[in-house]
């Protein structure tokens, strides 16, 4: 696991000990950021179920204005904070120790341009998080995307009021689903 591009390019990220997280592979992360392109620059990024912080850190390295990482696991939080120090990107990051659903039930300080959702597999948490964002679209700026990382077998069409699935990309045992207002 490494930072692929930008100011922290090539830095190796620590992994969360144990089996509780499933970090994004470098191949999928590179594909994701190729899709997002230069739009990441100056964007506000929300990384839910942040784990190692690999996706939000990549966004910061590529010029995102801010990344907020929401994670509740202690080992993941320690790893995430260490990765922000390793990459020297902590000055534009905010780490929130919270349950994602409690966090999303609150009122956002600012809308986000990208919300990345990569929860533990096979628990339906991705759909629950997407529904929480759909119920309060103030989390999203006008041109925002909510991006879900799941195993292809987890995907199911969701009846959403404000969000619409606009793209879906499969990379082996990972699918990225892109939702917009």
C-alpha positions as a printed NumPy array, in Angstrom:
array([[  0.   ,   0.   ,   0.   ],
       [  1.499,   3.272,  -1.108],
       [  0.631,   6.794,  -2.159],
       [  0.499,   6.728,  -5.947],
       [  0.796,  10.381,  -6.951],
       [  1.213,  13.922,  -5.698],
       [  3.233,  15.426,  -2.873],
       [  3.477,  12.152,  -0.905],
       [  4.081,   9.954,  -3.981],
       [  5.832,   6.691,  -3.207],
       [  5.377,   6.79 ,   0.569],
       [  4.425,   3.411,   1.998],
       [  1.347,   3.394,   4.221],
       [  1.041,   1.241,   7.307],
       [ -1.667,  -1.406,   7.379],
       [ -4.115,  -1.8  ,  10.238],
       [ -3.107,  -4.898,  12.223],
       [ -5.541,  -7.802,  12.128],
       [ -8.375,  -8.657,   9.776],
       [-10.816,  -5.842,  10.565],
       [-10.089,  -3.643,   7.537],
       [ -9.752,  -4.255,   3.811],
       [ -7.583,  -1.578,   2.288],
       [ -8.105,  -0.586,  -1.316],
       [ -5.529,  -2.082,  -3.667],
       [ -3.125,   0.243,  -5.434],
       [ -4.621,  -0.812,  -8.795],
       [ -8.179,   0.132,  -7.78 ],
       [ -7.014,   3.338,  -6.079],
       [ -5.084,   4.388,  -9.184],
       [ -8.135,   3.671, -11.364],
       [-10.368,   5.655,  -9.006],
       [ -8.143,   8.704,  -9.111],
       [ -7.744,   8.44 , -12.884],
       [-11.552,   8.683, -13.075],
       [-11.696,  11.639, -10.662],
       [ -8.785,  13.368, -12.384],
       [ -7.935,  16.983, -11.653],
       [-11.313,  17.562,  -9.956],
       [ -9.739,  16.309,  -6.713],
       [ -7.618,  19.466,  -6.529],
       [ -9.103,  21.882,  -3.941],
       [-11.941,  19.435,  -3.185],
       [-13.345,  18.601,   0.234],
       [-13.1  ,  14.855,   0.802],
       [-14.95 ,  12.737,   3.393],
       [-13.511,   9.249,   3.957],
       [-16.037,   7.083,   5.843],
       [-14.93 ,   3.815,   7.476],
       [-11.472,   5.282,   6.834],
       [ -9.299,   2.38 ,   7.998],
       [ -5.713,   3.164,   6.952],
       [ -6.854,   6.422,   5.364],
       [ -5.408,   5.395,   1.997],
       [ -8.101,   7.004,  -0.169],
       [ -8.333,  10.304,   1.715],
       [ -4.533,  10.489,   1.939],
       [ -4.287,   9.966,  -1.824],
       [ -6.78 ,  12.81 ,  -2.305],
       [ -4.714,  15.095,  -0.049],
       [ -1.517,  14.146,  -1.842],
       [ -3.17 ,  15.105,  -5.132],
       [ -4.19 ,  18.529,  -3.842],
       [ -7.511,  18.134,  -2.042],
       [ -8.211,  21.139,   0.179],
       [ -9.284,  18.987,   3.126],
       [ -9.97 ,  15.396,   4.056],
       [-12.069,  14.312,   7.001],
       [-11.57 ,  10.715,   8.108],
       [-14.296,   8.997,  10.136],
       [-13.299,   5.793,  11.904],
       [-14.179,   4.223,  15.217],
       [-11.685,   1.359,  15.589],
       [ -8.754,   2.188,  17.869],
       [ -6.124,   0.267,  15.886],
       [ -7.347,   1.835,  12.639],
       [ -7.245,   5.329,  14.18 ],
       [ -3.676,   4.829,  15.377],
       [ -2.639,   3.573,  11.934],
       [ -4.452,   6.408,  10.173],
       [ -2.786,   9.063,  12.346],
       [  0.628,   7.439,  11.751],
       [ -0.013,   7.436,   7.98 ],
       [ -0.857,  11.154,   8.063],
       [  2.464,  11.804,   9.825],
       [  4.393,   9.581,   7.37 ],
       [  2.908,  11.469,   4.415],
       [  3.205,  14.916,   6.064],
       [ -0.444,  15.621,   5.208],
       [ -1.898,  15.996,   8.706],
       [ -2.25 ,  19.791,   8.362],
       [ -5.178,  19.411,   5.909],
       [ -6.703,  16.383,   7.617],
       [ -9.202,  15.974,  10.409],
       [ -9.613,  12.605,  12.087],
       [-12.973,  11.981,  13.743],
       [-13.364,   9.047,  16.105],
       [-17.025,   8.198,  15.692],
       [-19.53 ,   5.69 ,  14.483],
       [-20.199,   6.602,  10.839],
       [-23.978,   6.551,  11.28 ],
       [-23.869,   8.788,  14.351],
       [-21.608,  11.151,  12.404],
       [-23.965,  11.203,   9.396],
       [-26.959,  11.848,  11.677],
       [-25.367,  15.176,  12.583],
       [-25.285,  18.397,  10.606],
       [-22.349,  18.885,   8.238],
       [-20.107,  21.911,   8.812],
       [-19.563,  22.155,   5.054],
       [-20.726,  20.114,   2.074],
       [-18.225,  17.655,   0.611],
       [-17.225,  17.221,  -3.012],
       [-16.454,  13.527,  -2.558],
       [-17.687,  11.058,   0.029],
       [-15.897,   7.713,  -0.045],
       [-17.688,   4.76 ,   1.568],
       [-15.704,   1.544,   2.092],
       [-17.211,  -0.323,   5.062],
       [-16.574,  -3.859,   6.29 ],
       [-17.931,  -6.333,   3.749],
       [-21.206,  -8.246,   3.673],
       [-23.006,  -6.303,   6.392],
       [-25.058,  -3.921,   4.235],
       [-23.278,  -0.945,   5.79 ],
       [-22.598,   0.653,   2.395],
       [-26.335,   0.818,   1.66 ],
       [-27.098,   2.132,   5.145],
       [-24.461,   4.889,   4.768],
       [-25.703,   5.82 ,   1.296],
       [-29.287,   6.027,   2.573],
       [-28.135,   8.28 ,   5.44 ],
       [-26.464,  10.639,   2.953],
       [-29.513,  10.491,   0.675],
       [-31.724,  11.463,   3.633],
       [-29.552,  14.538,   4.271],
       [-28.099,  15.722,   0.938],
       [-26.565,  18.75 ,   2.707],
       [-23.521,  16.467,   3.076],
       [-22.905,  16.914,  -0.669],
       [-21.948,  19.957,  -2.719],
       [-23.843,  20.535,  -5.973],
       [-21.392,  18.584,  -8.177],
       [-20.485,  15.999,  -5.554],
       [-20.113,  12.269,  -5.824],
       [-20.623,   9.577,  -3.229],
       [-18.403,   6.635,  -4.141],
       [-18.943,   3.167,  -2.715],
       [-16.299,   0.419,  -2.632],
       [-17.825,  -3.044,  -2.23 ],
       [-17.516,  -6.63 ,  -3.4  ],
       [-19.625,  -7.165,  -6.548],
       [-21.839,  -9.714,  -4.735],
       [-22.835,  -7.021,  -2.237],
       [-24.339,  -4.701,  -4.825],
       [-28.078,  -4.224,  -4.931],
       [-30.103,  -1.445,  -6.548],
       [-31.26 ,   1.075,  -3.96 ],
       [-34.383,   3.212,  -4.049],
       [-32.958,   6.655,  -3.269],
       [-34.688,  10.029,  -3.333],
       [-31.778,  12.383,  -4.053],
       [-28.913,  10.192,  -5.256],
       [-28.646,   8.306,  -8.519],
       [-26.149,   5.643,  -9.604],
       [-24.273,   7.183, -12.554],
       [-21.337,   4.804, -13.046],
       [-20.106,   1.433, -11.907],
       [-16.571,   0.047, -12.416],
       [-15.499,  -3.489, -11.611],
       [-11.909,  -4.425, -10.791],
       [-11.706,  -8.129,  -9.928],
       [-13.307,  -8.569,  -6.499],
       [-13.974,  -4.834,  -6.098],
       [-16.668,  -2.657,  -7.594],
       [-16.77 ,   1.124,  -7.358],
       [-20.252,   2.669,  -7.586],
       [-20.55 ,   6.395,  -8.262],
       [-23.657,   8.26 ,  -7.08 ],
       [-24.569,  11.897,  -7.792],
       [-27.4  ,  14.23 ,  -6.807]])
